[in-house]
Structure formats: structure tokens, C-alpha cells
């Protein structure tokens, strides 16, 4: 990998993705994968590993087909209709797939939510969408019951894992349902009919609703082929909660398109040693994790683990700093292929398998989608100039790009203008077309005429052994306009002191341009984050001003 064997221009020129008018991902992809092994050994779709890391169950594509058919019958028996909204909060267990694909088959629009949501979060999502159905695992039932009376549109409560008064038990209801279900039993589904809704983890506002239609699932063929490089024989593991859009990328659409096996590890928190053991035990071949995880692995002695099964590694969720990439490759021989996209898109920028990797770059635009680095007026900026990352609105419409925020014309108008979709992120593009992430549009620090990326300073900070995590913001300054201010969580064994602060400042000056160093450092026990784990710099700025 990373040896320059990928013909990028040919891939872009030859790309074609047929999006049929009538399409339902569950029937047209999952059902066909299941049919391919009918009458033979069922091909593994899921490897569901228990929290202890020891016991595991394999579930075939035929198993998913039959179980989702049963759940589709359950929804029909409850009287649900195509277009009804269902709030879904399920842990990393096979039932997540039964529910999601059962909803797809009936036309019910599932709204996955991360398992970290509170009762208040559930109330907001149900009422904002007018959801009629709630489907949750047993540990979340009390949260729903706490706000049930405040959610007037709710008609049906479905629970997974136990019998409970006032709820329909999925297991009991499915056991009585037929395993046969086909599209003749439901109204036809168009490719542009809504399939899923995700709530974005806004850093400056309440979460917005992003509707994803059935064609979105098929558009993840781009993610599958040009970033993840998945094959039918792969055992793929993406570290994600089921409620994030990253789940759509990593544990739903691309692996099922490829016919790969998906590893599910249903345990709270992150145990680095256990994750390494599971890679070794189940011979994971393709692995996707956020840079934070790779950084943790880089601090460990992993020589005692046989990770030779891994053939392709992916970084996602936040920009990847070069040092983490170098450390992982030294330990495993694998490059980490960074990529970029949003809840609102599929993968749109990637380091493709076989393409030269430039550490720190997100890669190049994927085939089928035109990406520009543009100014406020929609004009493409010069190379090595900071601009907005944007998707050009083309005919045919860019595959996998959403059409706007659900019932939010103001937010939609702000993002779609000048013939582009503005992602809200900024980057530069070099002369060879590689794109380099800079930061959120509203996070750029302007100090003494310099434009400073918070990410670049944060990347330098975390290279210091005493820094476990960092967040950087601009602090208003009469002389310089803004100065760089860092909030730092220290590694174990380090204690806050003026001496350590100066040491870290000097370290950053050596790692990057001196004008970027943090003139102020605040040591903290933890950083404020959104529910999906993104640092809330807006809260740090407000805290500073307050």
C-alpha cells in the first residue's frame, strides 16, 4: 500500500455509479447478498463479540435477511406506515441490523442515536421529528419512560432484551412472525425516498436533522472501493457507536456492499489491550479507528500481539497527525489511510489503497464527486491557500450528498450557495491535488496577520509525552487580534506546573512555526465534547470570555 500503484486519473475518468429510480437498499443489496449463499453454508455477515472478549456468535447474511423480515412483519402488525419516523438506540448487537433493515423494508425511517444520549436528548429528537416509534435496548427503557408523557406523537415502544409493561418485546414478537417478506407486501420505495435520519452533533447549535435516502446506501460504494478497499473475504472492524453516521460508513453500507464480515464488540469504553487481542483472535483484515486510538496504541508495547492479519488501515473521525501514522506503520507495517466526509456526504476525500500517502493530508477527491477549495464567493482559490472545502453541485447530482437539512431552510441556504455545498471545514490544496485539513470555518485563529489552524497546534501539542489531549482556541488580544490559547489534559504521571507549561510551549515552537505556539495554557481534567466526541471549542471560547 502507498506505493503509487493506483491510477487516480483513470479511476476518475472511468467512474460510473448507476442509481436506479426505484431502489431499496435492504431488498436490493442485503437480500441479494443472502440469496447468493442460499442452499449453501451461510456467508458470515457479523461476528458478535461479547463484552468479555471471549464468547462470540457468527451470524450469516441469510440470518440477517430472515431476522429483518420478521421485524418488518412486527412493524406492519403494529400499523406503521411508510414514512413514519422511528427513534432507534441499540448497542453493537445483531438486533441493530434486524431493526434497521426491517425499517428499510417497510419504508419506516430509522433515526439512530448514540447510546450516550440522555432522556432529554431522546425527548428533543422524538419531538423535533414527530417520531411515532421508539426502539431501544433494555438499558435505555427508563430514559424513554421518563419523557414519554412529553412526547405526544409516540405511539409504539419496542424494547430489545426483556419483557416490560407497556412495551412490545422484539424477541417475542419476532418469534411469532414469518421469516418471509418481500417488496410486494409494501408500497414501492424510490431511491430518493428517506431511509435514515441522523442528528448532527452541532458545536454551535442544537443538532440538525440530516435525511439520507436509499441511494445514499448505494453511494457508499465510493467509500467501500476508494477508501476502505473492502473485499468479500475481509473481516472488517470499525470502532464506532451505532448511533453515529460513522456507523453507516463502517458497519452498515460498505461492508454489506462488499459482502464482508463485520466485527461487533459490544463493550462500553475503550480497553486498548482488549482491542489488540480481538484483532489478533479474529484475524481482522481491515481496521478503522479514530486517531486517538492509534495514538494510544503508539504509546504501548504491542510487539506481543500478532497483527499480521491486517492488510489495510483507515483513520477517521478527526484529522490524523503524521506522527501517529509513522508509529503505527513502524509497529505493524501498515499505512493509515486518512479520509474525509461528513454526516451529509459519503467519503469525498481519501487516500486510496495503492496511492502515494502524504502524511497529514486527507488525500484527493474521490471519483464521482468534484471537490473544490473555494472562497466565500464560490471561486476556486490558488494552491496552498486556505479556503472552504466544498462539493460542486453537478448534473447528475453528486452521489451520497444530502439535499438539505430537514425542515431547516435557513441552515440549508447557508450551506448551499454559489453552486456549491459548503462543508463548514477549511483546507488547502497542493499543486498535486492533495488536500490538507486546516479547521472548521469558524475556528481559524487570526493572530498578527497569520491564519493559524487549531488542529495544527493541537497536533504539535499531543506529540509532547506529557500531553494526552488538547484543544486550541483563539483568545481576543488587543495587540495581536487573537492569541493561541491551549487547554491541555495531561498524561498519567504529569502534574500541572509553570515549568511544564514553559516546556510545552518551547516544544511546540520546535514542532511547528514559532508564531503558532500557545501563549496561554490551561491544564484541565477533561475537555468539553459533543455527544459524538468532538471537542466543543465554542464552549471553551465562551468559558474564556465569561
N, C-alpha and C positions, 0 to 999 in steps of 0.2 A: 504494500500500500504506500501511497505518497511518492511514487517513483516517476510520475509524469507519464503514465501509460494511457491515461484517459484522454480521448479526443473530444475536447469540450465543444469546439465549434461544430463538429459533426453531430454531436448529441443535440445541440440546439436546433440545427438545421433539419434534422430528421424527426424531431419530436412530434408526436401526434397522440392526442387523447380523445377518443370518441365518447362524448357524453350523450347517451340516448335521451329522448324526451321522456319516456316512461321508464323509471328506474327505482328500484328499492334495494338498498344495499343488503338487507337481510336475505331477501329472496334471490337476488341476482349474484351475490358473492358467497355468503355463508352457505346457503342451500346447495349451491353448485360445488363448493369445496366438500361438503358432506356427501354429495352424490358420487363424487369421484371414487370414494372408497366403499361404496355400498356393496355389501356381499363379501367384503374382504376385511382384513384387520383394519379397524378404525384408526385413521391417522391422528396422532396426538395433537390437540389444539391447546390444551392447558396442562401445566404441571403445577398443581396447587399444593404449596408447601405450608405446613402448619407453623405456628409461632415458635415452636421448639426447634425448628430447622431439621427435624428428624423424619417425621411422618410426611408422606406426600401421596397425592392421588393424581392419576392421569385421566384426563377427560378428552375424548375424541371429538372430531368435527361432527360426527353423527350424534354424539351425546348433546352437543350444543344445539344442533338442529332440533332434536326431539324435545329437549327441555324448553327451548324458546317457543316451540309450537304449543306446548302445554300452557305456558304463561300467556300466550296470545289468546288462548281459549278462556283463561281466567279473566282477562281484561274484557273480552266480549261478554262473558256471563255477567259481569258487573254493570254492563250497559255503557261502557266507554265508547266514544266516537272518535273517528279520525279528526285530528286537530286538537284534541284535549291535551292539556299540559299535565305532566306528572313530575313532581319533585322526587329525585332519587338520591339516596345517601346509603351506599353499600360499601363495605370494606373489600379488600382484594380477595374475593372468593368467587367460585364459578357462578353463583347466583347473580352476580353483577351482569354477566353475559346473557343469562337466561332472560333477565328483566329487560336489558337494553334491546336485544334482538326481538323479543316478544313485542315490545313497544313499537319498534320499527315496522314489524309485520302488520300491525293493526292500524298504523298511522298515528298512534299516540306519540306526542312529542316529549321525550325524556329530557329532564333538566338535571344533570348530575351535579352533586355538590360534594365538596371535600368533607371528609369525616371529622374535620376540626370545627365545623360550623356549630354555633350555639343556637339555642331556641330562638333568640332574637333574629339571627341570620335566617333561620328557616321561615319565620313569620314574614320577613321582608321579601324573600324570594317567592313564597306562595302568593302573597297579596300583590306583589308587583306584576306577576304573570297571570294571576287569576287561576292558578292550578286547581284541578279537581281531584287529583290523586296524589298521595304521598306513599312512597315505597322505601322502607328503611330496614336496616338490620336491627336486631332486638335492643342493642345498647343505646339506640337513638330514640326509642319509642317515647320515653319520658319527656324528651325535648319537644316532640311534636304535641304530646298531650298538654304540655304547659301553655301552648299558644293556640291550641285547637279552636277555642271559642273566639279568638281574634282573627280567624281565617274563614270568612263566610262562604268562600267558593268551594272549600274542601267537601267532597262527597264520599271519598273512599280512602281508607287507611289499610295499607298492606304491609305486613311485618314478615321478616325473614328470620327463622331460627327458633321461634317459640309460638305457642298459642297465647293469645291475650284478648281479654274482653274488649269488644268494640273494634277489633281489627280482623282482617282476613289473613289467615296464615298461608303464606305462599306454598309451603311444602304440602300442607293438607289439601289445598285447592288444586294444586298441580297433579297430585297423585290421582285425583278423580277425573282429570282431563285427558282428552285424546292426544296422542303423540303425532297425529296427522293434522296438518294445517296448510292450506295453500292460498295463493293470491285470489282465487275465485271466491273466497269467503269474505273478502274485504273490498272496499272501494279501491280503484286503481290509484297507485302512487306515482306522481310525476317526479322527475329528477329535481325540480325546483320546489317541491313541497318541503316544509320544515321537517327535520328529523330530530335534531338536538337543539337545546339552547344552553349556552354557557354564560355564566355571570363573570365578567371580567373583574380582576382584583384591583380596582382603581386605587391609585395613590393620592388622588386629589378630590374624589367624589365617591358617592355611593356606587356600587357595582352596576355596570350597564349590561343589558341583555344582548348577547350575540347569537342570532339564529343561524344554524347550519343546516342546509338542505341535504337531500340524499346524494346529490352529485358531489358534495364535499367529501363523503367517504371514498368515492372512486378517485377523486382528485389526489388523494393521499398515495396514489400510485407514484406520484412525483417524489414524495417523502420516502417511500419504500425503495425506489430504484436509484435515486440520485444522491441520497444522503445515508440511508441505513444500509443499502446494498443487501437487502434480505433475500434469502433463498428458501425453498421449500424444506430443505433439510436442517435449517437453523433452529437452535434453541435460543430464543431472544428474551432478554431481561431489560426492561426499562424501569428505573426506580421512580415511581410516581404514585400519588394518591389517585383513586378512581374518579375523584370529582374535578380534577384539573383538565384543561384542554390537552395537556401533555399526555394524558391517558389516551386520548383519541389518536395521537401521533404514535405512541409507543406500545400500547397494549390492546388496541382495538383494530384500527383500519389497516395500516401497512402489514402487520404480521399475518392477518387473515387474508389479505390480498395475495401475499406470498405463499400462504399455506404453511407457515412456520408454526413451531410450538412456542407458547408464551409461558414464561415462568411467573408465577404469582407467589409472593411471600407475604403472608398475612400476619405481620407483627408490627406493633407500634414502635416508633422511634427508629434510631439507626444504630446498629451494632456492626462496626466495621469488620471485626473479626468473623462474625457470623456470615456477613455478605461474601467475604472471600471464601469461606468454607463452602457456601452454596454454589458459587461459580465453579469451584473445583468438583463438588459432589455431582452436580447435574450437568457438567460439561457444557456450560454456557458458551455459545459461539459468537453471539453479538450482544454487546452490552452498552447501555446508555445510562449516564448518571450526570447530575449537576457537577460543575467544577469543584464545589465544596467537598464532595465525596472523593474526587480524585486528589484533592489537596490533603485530605485525611489519610488516604492510602499512601501518599508520598512521604508522610511522616513515620510510617510503620515499616518494620522489617517483614516483608511479605515473601521472603525467599523460601519459607517453609511451605508455601502453597503452590500447587501445580495449576497454573493458569494458562497452560498451553492450548487449551481448547478454544480460547478466544481468538477470533480471526479479524474482528472489526469492532472498534470502539467509537462511541459517539459522546459528545458533550452537549448539554442543552440546559436551558433554564436561565442562564446568565452567561455573560461573556467569559471566555476561557483564557486565563493568563498563560503566557508561554512557558513559564517555569513548571507549572503543573503538568503540561504536556510533555516536557522533557523528562520529568521524574517518572511519569507513568511508562513512557517508552523505554526508559533505561531498565525498569523493573520487569516489563512484560514483552517488550519488543513490538508493541502495538502503538501506532499513532492514535491520537484522539481527533476525530473529525468533528470540528465545530460546525454548527449550523444555526440558522436563524429563521424565525417565523413567529406568528402570534396566534392568539385565540381566533383572530379574524381571518387567518390565512392558513394554508398548508406550509410546508417548508419552502421558503422562497430564496434563501441564500445558503449555500452549502459547500463544504469541502467534500468533493465526490470521491468514492473509492477509486484509487488509481491516479488521482490528480495530485500534483505537487501541493504540499501543505506549507503555508507560510505562517508559522506560529504567531498567534494573536489576531489573525484575520478570520472573519466568518466564512470566507470563501468567495464564490462567484454566484451570480443569479442562476437559478435552476432553469432548465429547458421549459418552454411553455409560458414563462412569466417574464415580463420586461420590468426590470428594477432600475430606478434612477436615483441618483444623489442630486437633489434639486434644491432651489431656493424657495422663498416664500411665494414667489410668483409662478412657480412651475417650470422655471428654466434650469436645465442641467448645469451644474457648477463644474469648474475646472477640476482636473485631477488634483488630489491631495488637498482639497478644500472641503471644509465641513459643510454638510448640507443635510437635508431631511432624507431618510430612507423612504422611498415611495414606490408604489406599484402603478404602472401605467394602465389606464382603462382602455382596453383594446376590444376589437371585434374579431373573433369571438371573445367573450368576457373571460378574464383571467381565471383559470381553473382553481377552485378552492378559495377564492376571495369572497368574503361575505358581501351582502348588498346594502348594509347599513345597520345601525343599532335599532333594536326592536322598539317601536313606538317612541323614538327619541330623535326627531328630525333635527334638533339643534346640534346634537353630538355628531350626527351623520354629516350634516353640512360642514362642520368644522373639519372632518376627516377627508371628505371627498370634495376636492376643488381643483381647478386648473387642469382637469383631465387626469388627475392622479388620486390615488388613495394614500394619504399621509399617515405613516405608521405611528408617528409621535416619537420616533427614535432618530438619532443623527449618526452620521458616519462619514468617512472619507473613502474615496476610490483611488487606487493607484493606477499607474499607466498600463498595467497588465490586466486591469479589471477586477482585482481583488478588493473586497470591501472590508473596511476596518471600523468596528463599532466605536462610537465616541460616547454617547449617553442619551438619556431622554432629552427631548427638545427643551423642556423647562428646567433641566438640571445642569446645563452648561454653566460653568463659572467664568465670569469675565473679570480678570484681575490685571490692572496696569496695562490694558490693551491686549493681554493674552486671553485666548479661549482655552479653558482647562477642562478636560474630561474627568469627572469624578471617578469613573471606572479606572482610568489610567493611574490615578493616585492610589486608589484602593488596591489595585494590583501590585503596586510597589510596596504598599504597607504590609500586605499579607506575606510578602517574601521574608520579612523580619521574623525570626523564630519566636519572638515574644508576642506576635500579633496573630490571634486566631481568626478574628473577623473585624471588618472595618466598614465605615460609611463616611462619605465625604460630602460636604455641602459648601456653598458659598456663603460667607458671612459679610454683611454690608460693612464697608470700611470707607471713611471719608477720604483718605489719601488714595487708595488703590481701586475704589469702586467696590470690590469684594476681595476678601482673603480666603484662602483654603482653610477650612476647619474640619478636623477629623474626629470621629467618635470611634473608639477602639475597645474591643473586647480582648483581654489578654489571654495568652495561652497558660495552661497549668504550670505553676512554678514561678510565674512572674507576678510582681506586685507593683502597683502604681507608684511612681516617684518622679520628681523633677528630672533626676538623672536619666531615667528610662525615656522620658519624653524627649529630651535632647538627643539621646542616642537614636531614637526612632526618626526624628527629624533629619539628623545627619545621614542616616541610612537611606531615606527617601531621596535626599539630594544626590546620593551616589547612584541610585537606581534609575532616576529619570531627571529631566531638566530641573535645575535648582529652583526656578521660579514656581514650580508646581508643589513644592513641599508644603505640608500643613503648618501654618504659623501658629495654630492653636490645636491642641489635642485634649480631648476629654476622655478619660477612662470610664467605661461603663460595664455593668454586669451582663447586659444584653442590649440588643438593638430592636427598636420597634419595627414590626413587619406586618405585611398584609397576611391574610389567611393562607395565601399560596406561597408564602415565604419570601416575598420581595420586600426589600428594605424600604420603609416609609421615610424617605428623605424629607418629604413635606412636613412630617411630624417633628423631625429634628430641627428643621428651619424654624418652625413655629415655636418650638421649645426654646430655641436660642433667642428669638425675638421677644418671647414672653418673659 
